[in-house]
């Protein structure tokens, strides 16, 4: 009986050791790895860059007064469509006291000279009628009278200019009446009636009364990184996406690339400008933000693979092609254009080939 118990204990111990050994052996075995496969495919590969910027009018001008004064009347508001020569605002002059006093004195003196000239003319006219004055002397007196009248008129005009900035004879062409210089739409009127304004001169750019732009001709202004600017050239086609207009793309043509870059956030950026094609079906407002897709290069209907399937050794590219199920051989391939996701395969693969992908990690 004791012998049977001893044998049973020995069997249990041996079974335990055997089970432990088998468990450890099983655990040490690497699971069989199964790899996904992918096939080459025919597609269009487009390499492009994106420029951020905004849509602005090609012609945009700020209307400024030519005299200093106070806005008497505003004739426009944002959104008003105007033509060249239309009235923008009327400026009321605030005269300087010294200039006003000089102009008034000039008028008074001119009137005195006129009274004296008219008295002399009357005397000369009487003498001529009596036959004791020559025609030459009479014409001189008449000329002096006319000259005195002209001086009075000129002095009054000078007084009107000092007081009101214009004269009665030139009210429609006066500098106090500010007019549009181009055809277009009023984008902004940053002033109100009653505000003081300063004239544009050599030392001051003047107060802006209104901003007028031709909205029929728009351009895109954006910036591209220095790593991409060398691939751009005038005449390239752009596709614009405007954030405020969903679901629509706009065609544009690259016109200009800045010859000098500027540093922004540690990177050198170059400004570009592109002309938008006319689109009468959409209302595009000035300064809409936009992104421009610029096609740098493209390949149509070429054999391609996902770029992540490639392996590199030096300057050579390789893939692993399946020869039999889950058995792969290394094969060198020649690649072409890449868009960052797909890459063109120039040689080394056929469309029917299966390429080793990521492991599934499935145990046997």
C-alpha positions as CSV (number, residue, x, y, z in Angstrom):
1,X,0.0,0.0,0.0
2,X,2.8,2.3,0.9
3,X,4.5,1.5,-2.3
4,X,1.4,2.4,-4.3
5,X,1.2,5.8,-2.6
6,X,4.9,6.5,-3.3
7,X,4.4,5.7,-6.9
8,X,1.4,7.9,-7.1
9,X,3.3,10.8,-5.5
10,X,6.1,10.3,-7.9
11,X,3.8,10.4,-10.9
12,X,2.2,13.6,-9.7
13,X,5.6,15.3,-9.2
14,X,6.7,14.1,-12.6
15,X,3.5,15.4,-14.2
16,X,3.9,18.7,-12.6
17,X,7.5,19.1,-13.8
18,X,6.4,18.0,-17.2
19,X,3.5,20.4,-17.4
20,X,5.7,23.3,-16.2
21,X,8.4,22.4,-18.8
22,X,5.8,22.2,-21.6
23,X,4.3,25.6,-20.5
24,X,7.7,27.3,-20.5
25,X,8.6,25.7,-23.8
26,X,5.3,26.8,-25.4
27,X,5.7,30.3,-24.1
28,X,9.2,30.6,-25.5
29,X,8.0,29.7,-29.0
30,X,7.6,32.8,-31.3
31,X,4.1,32.9,-32.9
32,X,4.0,32.6,-36.6
33,X,3.7,36.0,-38.3
34,X,1.3,36.5,-41.1
35,X,1.8,39.6,-43.3
36,X,-0.8,41.6,-45.2
37,X,-0.1,42.1,-48.9
38,X,-0.9,44.9,-51.2
39,X,-1.0,45.2,-55.0
40,X,0.3,48.0,-57.2
41,X,-2.5,50.1,-58.8
42,X,-2.9,52.6,-61.6
43,X,-3.7,56.1,-60.5
44,X,-3.0,59.8,-61.1
45,X,-0.3,61.3,-58.9
46,X,-0.3,65.0,-58.3
47,X,2.3,66.8,-56.4
48,X,1.1,70.1,-55.1
49,X,1.8,72.8,-52.5
50,X,-0.7,74.9,-50.6
51,X,-0.5,78.7,-50.2
52,X,-2.5,80.6,-47.7
53,X,-3.7,84.1,-48.2
54,X,-6.7,86.2,-49.1
55,X,-8.7,87.5,-52.1
56,X,-8.4,91.2,-52.7
57,X,-9.3,93.7,-55.5
58,X,-6.6,94.4,-58.0
59,X,-7.5,98.1,-57.9
60,X,-8.2,99.6,-54.5
61,X,-7.7,103.3,-53.7
62,X,-8.1,105.4,-50.6
63,X,-9.9,108.7,-51.3
64,X,-8.4,111.6,-49.4
65,X,-9.3,115.3,-49.2
66,X,-7.1,118.1,-50.8
67,X,-8.2,120.6,-48.1
68,X,-8.3,120.6,-44.3
69,X,-11.7,121.1,-42.7
70,X,-14.8,119.4,-41.4
71,X,-17.0,116.9,-43.3
72,X,-20.2,118.8,-44.1
73,X,-21.9,116.0,-46.1
74,X,-21.1,112.3,-47.0
75,X,-22.7,111.1,-50.2
76,X,-21.7,107.4,-50.0
77,X,-21.8,104.5,-47.7
78,X,-20.2,101.0,-47.8
79,X,-21.5,99.0,-50.7
80,X,-22.4,102.0,-52.9
81,X,-21.4,101.5,-56.5
82,X,-19.9,104.7,-58.0
83,X,-18.2,105.9,-61.1
84,X,-15.2,108.1,-61.6
85,X,-16.1,111.7,-60.8
86,X,-19.1,110.9,-58.5
87,X,-19.2,112.9,-55.2
88,X,-17.8,111.3,-52.1
89,X,-18.0,114.1,-49.5
90,X,-18.2,117.9,-49.1
91,X,-15.7,119.5,-46.8
92,X,-16.4,122.7,-44.9
93,X,-13.3,124.9,-44.5
94,X,-12.4,126.3,-41.1
95,X,-10.5,129.5,-42.1
96,X,-7.3,130.6,-40.5
97,X,-7.7,134.0,-38.9
98,X,-4.5,135.5,-40.4
99,X,-5.4,134.4,-43.9
100,X,-9.0,135.6,-43.4
101,X,-7.8,139.1,-42.3
102,X,-5.4,139.4,-45.2
103,X,-8.2,138.4,-47.7
104,X,-10.7,140.9,-46.2
105,X,-8.1,143.7,-46.3
106,X,-7.4,142.9,-50.0
107,X,-11.1,143.2,-50.8
108,X,-11.4,146.5,-49.0
109,X,-8.3,147.9,-50.8
110,X,-9.6,146.7,-54.1
111,X,-13.0,148.4,-53.6
112,X,-11.2,151.7,-52.7
113,X,-9.1,151.5,-55.9
114,X,-12.3,150.7,-57.9
115,X,-14.1,153.7,-56.5
116,X,-11.2,155.9,-57.4
117,X,-10.9,154.4,-60.9
118,X,-14.6,154.9,-61.6
119,X,-14.5,158.5,-60.5
120,X,-11.5,159.1,-62.8
121,X,-13.3,157.3,-65.6
122,X,-16.4,159.5,-65.1
123,X,-14.3,162.7,-65.2
124,X,-12.4,161.5,-68.3
125,X,-15.7,160.6,-70.0
126,X,-17.1,164.1,-69.4
127,X,-13.9,165.7,-70.8
128,X,-14.1,163.5,-73.9
129,X,-17.7,164.5,-74.5
130,X,-16.6,168.2,-74.4
131,X,-13.9,167.4,-77.0
132,X,-11.0,168.4,-74.9
133,X,-9.6,164.8,-74.2
134,X,-7.9,162.5,-76.6
135,X,-9.2,159.0,-77.3
136,X,-5.9,157.6,-76.0
137,X,-6.3,159.2,-72.5
138,X,-9.9,158.0,-72.3
139,X,-8.9,154.4,-73.2
140,X,-6.3,154.5,-70.4
141,X,-9.0,155.6,-67.9
142,X,-11.3,152.9,-69.1
143,X,-8.6,150.3,-68.8
144,X,-7.8,151.3,-65.2
145,X,-11.5,151.0,-64.3
146,X,-11.8,147.5,-65.8
147,X,-8.5,146.5,-64.1
148,X,-9.9,147.7,-60.7
149,X,-13.1,145.8,-61.3
150,X,-11.1,142.6,-62.0
151,X,-9.1,143.1,-58.9
152,X,-12.2,143.4,-56.8
153,X,-13.6,140.2,-58.3
154,X,-10.2,138.4,-57.7
155,X,-10.1,139.7,-54.1
156,X,-13.6,138.4,-53.4
157,X,-12.8,135.0,-54.9
158,X,-9.7,134.8,-52.6
159,X,-11.9,135.6,-49.7
160,X,-14.4,132.9,-50.7
161,X,-11.5,130.4,-51.0
162,X,-10.2,131.3,-47.5
163,X,-13.7,131.1,-46.0
164,X,-15.3,128.2,-47.9
165,X,-12.5,126.6,-50.0
166,X,-14.2,127.5,-53.3
167,X,-15.8,130.2,-55.2
168,X,-19.3,130.6,-56.6
169,X,-18.0,130.3,-60.2
170,X,-16.1,127.0,-59.5
171,X,-18.4,125.3,-57.0
172,X,-18.5,122.0,-59.1
173,X,-14.8,121.7,-59.4
174,X,-13.8,122.9,-56.0
175,X,-11.3,121.0,-53.9
176,X,-13.9,121.0,-51.0
177,X,-16.0,118.6,-53.1
178,X,-14.2,115.2,-52.9
179,X,-14.9,112.9,-55.9
180,X,-14.1,109.3,-56.8
181,X,-11.0,108.7,-58.8
182,X,-12.0,105.2,-60.2
183,X,-15.1,103.2,-61.0
184,X,-16.0,100.6,-58.4
185,X,-17.6,99.8,-55.1
186,X,-17.2,101.7,-51.8
187,X,-15.7,99.2,-49.4
188,X,-15.2,101.3,-46.3
189,X,-16.2,104.8,-45.0
190,X,-14.1,105.2,-41.9
191,X,-15.3,108.8,-41.1
192,X,-18.6,110.5,-40.2
193,X,-20.2,113.8,-40.9
194,X,-18.8,116.5,-38.6
195,X,-15.4,114.9,-38.2
196,X,-12.3,117.0,-38.8
197,X,-10.1,115.9,-41.7
198,X,-6.6,116.7,-42.8
199,X,-5.5,117.3,-46.4
200,X,-3.0,115.0,-48.2
201,X,0.3,116.8,-48.6
202,X,4.1,116.3,-48.6
203,X,4.3,115.8,-44.8
204,X,1.0,114.1,-44.1
205,X,-0.8,111.3,-46.0
206,X,-4.2,112.8,-45.1
207,X,-7.4,111.4,-43.7
208,X,-9.0,108.6,-45.6
209,X,-12.6,109.5,-46.4
210,X,-13.5,106.2,-48.3
211,X,-11.9,103.1,-49.8
212,X,-13.0,102.4,-53.3
213,X,-12.2,99.2,-55.3
214,X,-13.0,97.6,-58.6
215,X,-14.6,94.3,-57.5
216,X,-14.9,93.0,-61.0
217,X,-11.1,92.2,-61.1
218,X,-9.9,90.2,-58.1
219,X,-6.5,88.7,-57.3
220,X,-5.2,86.2,-54.7
221,X,-2.3,87.2,-52.5
222,X,-0.6,84.5,-50.5
223,X,2.7,83.2,-49.3
224,X,4.6,80.0,-50.0
225,X,7.6,78.4,-48.2
226,X,11.1,78.8,-49.6
227,X,11.4,75.0,-50.1
228,X,8.6,75.2,-52.7
229,X,9.1,78.6,-54.4
230,X,11.8,77.3,-56.7
231,X,9.2,75.0,-58.4
232,X,6.8,77.9,-59.2
233,X,6.7,79.9,-62.3
234,X,4.3,82.5,-63.7
235,X,1.4,81.1,-65.7
236,X,0.9,78.0,-63.5
237,X,-2.8,77.2,-62.7
238,X,-4.1,77.5,-59.2
239,X,-7.3,76.1,-57.6
240,X,-8.6,78.4,-54.8
241,X,-10.8,77.3,-51.9
242,X,-12.5,80.2,-50.1
243,X,-13.5,79.5,-46.6
244,X,-16.7,81.6,-46.7
245,X,-17.9,79.8,-49.9
246,X,-18.3,76.1,-49.2
247,X,-18.3,73.5,-51.9
248,X,-16.9,75.6,-54.7
249,X,-13.5,76.0,-56.2
250,X,-12.2,78.9,-58.2
251,X,-9.6,78.9,-61.0
252,X,-6.7,81.4,-60.9
253,X,-3.4,81.9,-62.8
254,X,-0.1,82.7,-61.1
255,X,1.1,86.2,-62.2
256,X,4.0,87.1,-59.8
257,X,6.5,85.6,-57.4
258,X,8.2,88.0,-55.1
259,X,12.0,88.2,-55.7
260,X,12.7,88.6,-52.0
261,X,11.4,86.5,-49.1
262,X,10.4,87.6,-45.6
263,X,10.9,85.8,-42.3
264,X,7.8,84.6,-40.5
265,X,7.9,82.4,-37.4
266,X,11.4,81.3,-38.2
267,X,10.7,80.4,-41.9
268,X,11.3,82.3,-45.1
269,X,8.1,83.0,-47.0
270,X,7.7,84.4,-50.5
271,X,4.6,86.4,-51.6
272,X,2.8,85.3,-54.7
273,X,-0.1,86.9,-56.7
274,X,-2.6,85.2,-58.9
275,X,-5.4,86.5,-61.1
276,X,-8.9,85.0,-60.4
277,X,-11.0,84.0,-63.4
278,X,-14.2,85.9,-63.6
279,X,-17.1,84.2,-61.9
280,X,-20.5,85.9,-62.1
281,X,-22.2,83.2,-60.1
282,X,-20.6,83.9,-56.7
283,X,-20.4,87.0,-54.6
284,X,-16.8,87.3,-53.5
285,X,-16.1,90.0,-50.9
286,X,-12.8,91.7,-50.4
287,X,-10.3,90.1,-48.0
288,X,-11.9,86.7,-48.0
289,X,-9.4,84.2,-46.7
290,X,-8.4,81.5,-49.2
291,X,-6.1,78.6,-49.8
292,X,-4.5,78.0,-53.1
293,X,-3.6,74.5,-54.4
294,X,-0.6,74.8,-56.8
295,X,0.1,71.8,-58.9
296,X,3.9,71.4,-59.1
297,X,4.0,68.2,-61.1
298,X,1.7,65.4,-62.1
299,X,1.6,61.9,-63.6
300,X,-1.6,60.5,-65.1
301,X,-2.5,56.8,-65.3
302,X,0.8,55.5,-63.8
303,X,1.5,52.3,-61.8
304,X,1.9,53.3,-58.1
305,X,2.2,51.8,-54.6
306,X,1.8,53.2,-51.1
307,X,5.0,54.9,-50.2
308,X,5.0,53.1,-46.8
309,X,5.7,49.8,-48.6
310,X,9.2,50.9,-49.7
311,X,12.4,50.1,-47.9
312,X,15.6,52.0,-48.6
313,X,19.2,51.0,-48.5
314,X,21.5,53.9,-49.5
315,X,20.1,55.5,-52.6
316,X,18.2,52.3,-53.7
317,X,14.6,51.4,-53.0
318,X,13.3,47.9,-52.4
319,X,10.1,46.0,-51.8
320,X,9.4,42.4,-50.8
321,X,7.3,40.6,-53.4
322,X,5.4,37.4,-52.5
323,X,6.5,34.4,-54.5
324,X,4.5,31.7,-52.7
325,X,2.0,32.3,-49.8
326,X,3.7,34.2,-47.1
327,X,7.1,33.7,-48.7
328,X,8.7,36.9,-50.0
329,X,11.7,37.9,-52.0
330,X,13.5,41.2,-52.1
331,X,13.2,43.2,-55.3
332,X,14.7,46.5,-56.3
333,X,12.4,49.1,-57.9
334,X,12.8,52.4,-59.6
335,X,10.5,55.1,-58.4
336,X,9.2,58.4,-59.8
337,X,6.9,61.1,-58.6
338,X,5.4,61.0,-55.1
339,X,2.6,63.0,-53.5
340,X,3.5,61.9,-50.0
341,X,1.1,59.0,-50.0
342,X,1.4,57.2,-53.3
343,X,4.6,56.9,-55.3
344,X,5.1,56.1,-59.0
345,X,6.8,52.9,-59.8
346,X,8.8,53.3,-63.0
347,X,10.2,49.7,-63.2
348,X,10.6,46.5,-61.0
349,X,6.9,45.7,-60.5
350,X,3.9,44.4,-62.3
351,X,0.3,45.2,-61.5
352,X,-0.3,41.5,-60.5
353,X,2.5,41.4,-57.9
354,X,1.8,41.2,-54.2
355,X,3.9,43.3,-51.9
356,X,4.7,42.5,-48.3
357,X,2.9,44.8,-45.9
358,X,2.4,45.1,-42.2
359,X,2.3,42.0,-40.0
360,X,-0.9,40.7,-38.6
361,X,0.8,38.9,-35.6
362,X,-1.5,35.8,-35.8
363,X,-0.2,32.7,-33.9
364,X,-0.1,29.3,-35.5
